[in-house]
Amino acid sequence: MKIAYVLYHNQGSYHPDLEAENNGLLTFLRGKGLGVHPEIWDDPQADWSQYSLAILKAPWDYFEKIDRFYAWLTTLERLGVRLLNPAPRVRWNADKHYLADVAAAGLPVTPGVFLERGTPADLSGYFAHFDTDRLIVKPCISGGSKNTFALGRADVPAVAERLDGLLREGAYLVQPFIPQIGEEGEWSLLFFNGRFSHALLKKPVAGDFRVQQHYGGTIHPAVPPGGLLAQTTGYVARFARGCLYARVDVVRTRGAFLLMELEIIEPFLYLLTHPDSYGNYYRALRELAG
């Protein structure tokens, strides 16, 4: 079986650990005798028809070329290339409107309101709506905290013009700022083919809210606190069934864990933080590949 290992065109935008994970997993899978070949997802020279299976490892720039990305998914489907994770789930996960589906299923989600494309950027009422003094505003199609910002009431006039321009390009999500991210951190639990593999806490640098490593965030391998594993397994069972991998990002606030993101397109898997992670990934791949 010839397997495409889907990456992106690396322009040095991300933390070196991300590239180390991509290269390390590729080497590990080849060491297991798998015919795995790296391919850039939007390389016009790539011949996808030669593959029967594709691993969606790191298309990290997909959100900057979303129409092209959707067209690429359609091409794989037309050619009969089976994508892990499945293309319908990937399309669903590419837009943060998916969070409304998770909430509608009765699973705990960080509250939010969608500002649809073309709507005015009037944020003043959302402070009272969420009973908060700060808001987070993020694109519905984005990654790596691009065009994501935190603001207080006094910041609204300065942000309005910028956000008006951004809303002409796409929809945004408004959420209450959750200070516990800076205090405790954000939990990430990794699942391979629906089975829990490992967990960690991600913490931002002092004074920031972004936990990504390329913004200075730190990672801390950890054991999930009581009840969290069962809760996050519920998200995966309902919305990531049949996926090679899923990462569930949650934050604890007021004694409850709320979903921040269910990542099934291009998450960093933190494979270097747990001794069994590569083996867990490989076992899941063998199961799904058949």
NULUM-59621 format. One line per 3 residues: number of its first residue (from 1); their letters; for each residue x, y, z of C-alpha. Coordinates in Angstrom, 3 decimals, padded with zeros to 6 digits. Example, Ala and Ser with C-alpha at 12.3 -4.5 7.8 and 13.67 -1.06 7.14 Angstrom:
BEGIN
1) AS) 012.300,-004.500,007.800 ~ 013.670,-001.060,007.140;
***
This chain:
BEGIN
1) MKI) 000.000,000.000,000.000 ~ 001.355,003.411,-001.015 ~ 000.506,006.083,001.540;
4) AYV) 000.726,009.855,001.134 ~ 002.007,011.694,004.210 ~ 000.366,015.092,003.807;
7) LYH) 002.371,018.164,004.841 ~ 002.517,021.849,003.894 ~ 005.116,024.077,002.293;
10) NQG) 007.288,024.974,005.267 ~ 008.239,028.644,005.334 ~ 009.616,028.627,008.871;
13) SYH) 006.466,030.057,010.467 ~ 006.148,027.568,013.311 ~ 008.108,026.254,016.278;
16) PDL) 010.951,023.829,015.357 ~ 009.344,021.116,017.508 ~ 006.492,020.933,015.005;
19) EAE) 008.834,020.021,012.171 ~ 010.672,017.575,014.431 ~ 007.388,015.780,015.075;
22) NNG) 006.555,015.575,011.372 ~ 009.972,014.166,010.516 ~ 010.094,011.848,013.525;
25) LLT) 006.718,010.264,012.812 ~ 007.580,009.801,009.139 ~ 010.813,008.021,010.094;
28) FLR) 008.995,005.863,012.646 ~ 006.298,004.748,010.193 ~ 008.876,003.933,007.529;
31) GKG) 010.774,001.943,010.124 ~ 007.652,-000.171,010.538 ~ 007.827,-001.052,006.845;
34) LGV) 005.048,001.247,005.629 ~ 005.329,002.802,002.176 ~ 004.843,006.367,003.368;
37) HPE) 005.780,009.276,001.091 ~ 005.710,012.974,002.044 ~ 003.566,015.187,-000.171;
40) IWD) 002.714,018.892,000.019 ~ -001.068,019.104,-000.066 ~ -001.215,021.961,-002.587;
43) DPQ) 001.778,020.943,-004.729 ~ 000.516,021.160,-008.327 ~ 003.014,018.443,-009.336;
46) ADW) 001.745,015.879,-006.818 ~ 000.160,012.800,-008.400 ~ -002.516,011.809,-005.895;
49) SQY) -003.835,009.039,-008.125 ~ -000.855,006.837,-007.167 ~ -002.037,006.616,-003.540;
52) SLA) -004.733,004.486,-001.999 ~ -004.452,006.153,001.406 ~ -003.434,009.596,002.659;
55) ILK) -002.474,010.616,006.203 ~ -003.466,014.204,006.918 ~ -000.490,015.104,009.101;
58) APW) 000.245,018.818,008.834 ~ -001.529,020.959,006.212 ~ -000.914,023.930,008.520;
61) DYF) -001.602,026.632,005.954 ~ -004.965,025.237,004.809 ~ -006.953,028.098,006.386;
64) EKI) -005.063,030.651,004.303 ~ -006.114,028.823,001.104 ~ -009.439,027.402,002.206;
67) DRF) -011.136,027.228,-001.216 ~ -008.104,025.449,-002.642 ~ -008.105,023.122,000.355;
70) YAW) -011.764,022.202,-000.127 ~ -011.076,021.572,-003.817 ~ -008.156,019.314,-002.887;
73) LTT) -010.415,017.261,-000.604 ~ -012.836,016.869,-003.494 ~ -010.002,015.727,-005.746;
76) LER) -009.030,012.981,-003.313 ~ -012.630,011.812,-003.131 ~ -012.929,011.772,-006.905;
79) LGV) -009.748,009.721,-007.208 ~ -010.826,007.287,-004.514 ~ -007.949,008.171,-002.184;
82) RLL) -009.067,007.439,001.381 ~ -008.078,010.281,003.661 ~ -007.359,009.830,007.356;
85) NPA) -009.052,011.758,008.837 ~ -012.132,011.360,006.574 ~ -012.775,014.262,004.199;
88) PRV) -016.385,014.945,005.365 ~ -015.196,015.343,008.959 ~ -012.328,017.550,007.827;
91) RWN) -014.680,019.905,005.961 ~ -016.897,020.100,009.025 ~ -013.963,020.818,011.337;
94) ADK) -012.432,023.506,009.126 ~ -015.028,026.090,010.200 ~ -015.634,026.904,013.861;
97) HYL) -019.362,026.818,013.241 ~ -018.885,023.127,014.095 ~ -018.896,024.193,017.754;
100) ADV) -022.619,024.894,017.428 ~ -023.151,021.248,016.466 ~ -021.201,020.098,019.512;
103) AAA) -023.253,022.343,021.786 ~ -026.497,021.166,020.161 ~ -025.490,017.599,021.039;
106) GLP) -025.535,018.593,024.707 ~ -021.765,018.502,025.217 ~ -020.092,021.308,027.215;
109) VTP) -018.631,024.025,024.959 ~ -017.162,027.443,025.668 ~ -020.053,029.875,024.998;
112) GVF) -019.841,031.952,021.860 ~ -021.731,034.020,019.303 ~ -021.007,033.994,015.573;
115) LER) -020.571,037.245,013.684 ~ -021.441,036.271,010.145 ~ -019.642,037.658,007.126;
118) GTP) -020.768,041.167,006.250 ~ -022.313,041.973,009.641 ~ -021.276,045.141,011.532;
121) ADL) -018.582,044.771,014.176 ~ -020.632,045.929,017.172 ~ -019.039,044.210,020.163;
124) SGY) -020.284,046.440,022.983 ~ -023.276,044.278,023.920 ~ -021.315,041.051,024.286;
127) FAH) -019.668,042.042,027.559 ~ -023.058,042.014,029.286 ~ -024.174,038.987,027.253;
130) FDT) -021.294,036.889,028.613 ~ -021.018,038.736,031.956 ~ -017.347,039.450,031.354;
133) DRL) -014.950,042.380,031.154 ~ -012.920,040.918,028.284 ~ -013.705,039.170,025.017;
136) IVK) -011.861,036.931,022.592 ~ -012.595,037.403,018.898 ~ -011.325,034.816,016.405;
139) PCI) -011.950,033.886,012.750 ~ -014.214,030.920,012.070 ~ -011.648,029.665,009.571;
142) SGG) -008.162,030.138,010.939 ~ -005.311,028.537,012.859 ~ -002.360,029.377,015.049;
145) SKN) -004.246,032.312,016.643 ~ -004.053,034.315,013.408 ~ -006.279,037.427,013.549;
148) TFA) -007.308,036.456,017.075 ~ -007.345,039.160,019.715 ~ -008.477,039.889,023.252;
151) LGR) -010.115,043.161,024.161 ~ -011.767,045.031,027.008 ~ -014.612,047.537,026.840;
154) ADV) -012.229,050.460,026.291 ~ -010.692,048.686,023.267 ~ -013.943,048.386,021.289;
157) PAV) -013.672,051.669,019.298 ~ -010.087,050.923,018.255 ~ -010.926,047.363,017.204;
160) AER) -014.177,048.150,015.375 ~ -012.653,049.400,012.111 ~ -010.221,046.514,011.881;
163) LDG) -012.912,043.961,012.632 ~ -015.280,045.545,010.090 ~ -012.648,044.914,007.444;
166) LLR) -012.073,041.357,008.584 ~ -015.807,040.626,008.599 ~ -015.970,041.549,004.930;
169) EGA) -013.701,038.544,004.339 ~ -015.253,035.935,006.621 ~ -017.216,035.076,009.770;
172) YLV) -015.881,035.485,013.309 ~ -016.588,033.968,016.713 ~ -016.937,036.070,019.873;
175) QPF) -016.343,034.351,023.222 ~ -015.770,035.462,026.799 ~ -012.131,035.701,027.781;
178) IPQ) -011.313,032.807,030.111 ~ -008.639,033.872,032.632 ~ -008.128,030.272,033.765;
181) IGE) -006.094,029.678,030.593 ~ -003.422,031.934,032.045 ~ -003.826,030.520,035.549;
184) EGE) -004.110,026.747,035.073 ~ -003.555,026.405,031.337 ~ -005.392,024.643,028.544;
187) WSL) -005.697,020.850,028.593 ~ -005.062,018.830,025.438 ~ -005.973,015.153,025.269;
190) LFF) -004.828,013.074,022.280 ~ -006.826,010.186,020.836 ~ -005.822,007.723,018.114;
193) NGR) -008.715,005.841,016.472 ~ -010.919,006.816,019.397 ~ -008.533,005.590,022.108;
196) FSH) -006.875,007.921,024.571 ~ -003.102,008.150,024.162 ~ -001.689,010.993,026.258;
199) ALL) -002.423,014.404,027.744 ~ -000.699,017.651,028.586 ~ -001.236,021.154,029.883;
202) KKP) -000.390,024.086,027.626 ~ 000.405,027.390,029.316 ~ 000.908,030.852,027.803;
205) VAG) 003.680,033.211,028.798 ~ 002.789,035.723,031.483 ~ 000.441,038.385,030.162;
208) DFR) -000.557,036.467,027.025 ~ -003.523,034.211,026.258 ~ -002.056,032.224,023.351;
211) VQQ) -000.740,028.802,024.322 ~ 000.967,027.959,021.015 ~ 004.698,027.316,021.287;
214) HYG) 005.588,029.809,018.556 ~ 004.105,032.496,020.838 ~ 006.192,031.316,023.775;
217) GTI) 003.704,028.878,025.278 ~ 005.008,025.877,027.208 ~ 003.836,022.250,027.338;
220) HPA) 003.651,020.049,030.408 ~ 002.843,016.308,030.166 ~ 000.177,015.534,032.762;
223) VPP) -002.412,013.026,033.922 ~ -005.994,014.213,033.207 ~ -007.904,015.105,036.372;
226) GGL) -010.890,013.033,037.439 ~ -013.774,012.989,034.973 ~ -011.943,014.762,032.167;
229) LAQ) -010.986,011.626,030.252 ~ -014.584,010.378,030.169 ~ -015.840,013.793,029.064;
232) TTG) -013.329,014.202,026.243 ~ -013.914,010.632,025.093 ~ -017.533,011.686,024.577;
235) YVA) -016.529,014.423,022.115 ~ -014.405,011.981,020.132 ~ -017.027,009.222,020.088;
238) RFA) -019.696,011.630,018.834 ~ -017.751,013.772,016.378 ~ -014.426,012.081,015.495;
241) RGC) -015.437,008.477,014.951 ~ -013.221,006.787,012.371 ~ -010.527,009.452,012.699;
244) LYA) -006.880,008.414,012.910 ~ -006.299,011.187,015.416 ~ -008.189,013.823,017.343;
247) RVD) -007.025,016.375,019.860 ~ -009.500,017.720,022.384 ~ -008.608,021.111,023.881;
250) VVR) -010.509,022.082,027.019 ~ -010.248,024.628,029.813 ~ -011.528,024.425,033.374;
253) TRG) -013.683,027.335,034.483 ~ -016.002,027.581,037.471 ~ -015.376,023.941,038.254;
256) AFL) -016.356,022.598,034.827 ~ -014.373,021.693,031.718 ~ -015.476,023.404,028.510;
259) LME) -014.413,022.541,024.978 ~ -012.193,025.096,023.292 ~ -011.430,023.151,020.103;
262) LEI) -011.824,019.665,018.666 ~ -008.827,019.475,016.341 ~ -008.983,016.864,013.569;
265) IEP) -007.227,018.637,010.666 ~ -003.723,019.758,011.558 ~ -003.019,019.611,015.272;
268) FLY) 000.391,019.238,016.809 ~ 000.158,015.789,018.427 ~ 002.900,016.251,021.072;
271) LLT) 004.298,012.825,020.247 ~ 007.596,013.537,021.965 ~ 005.893,014.002,025.329;
274) HPD) 004.891,010.361,025.880 ~ 006.897,007.138,025.310 ~ 003.939,005.201,023.863;
277) SYG) 002.586,007.890,021.537 ~ 004.293,006.726,018.322 ~ 003.215,003.155,018.956;
280) NYY) -000.338,004.261,019.700 ~ -000.443,006.218,016.444 ~ 000.934,003.284,014.454;
283) RAL) -001.543,000.824,015.935 ~ -004.449,003.134,015.076 ~ -003.154,003.548,011.523;
286) REL) -002.881,-000.210,011.018 ~ -006.408,-000.702,012.295 ~ -007.905,001.904,009.990;
289) AG) -005.803,000.987,006.965 ~ -007.043,-002.597,007.147;
***
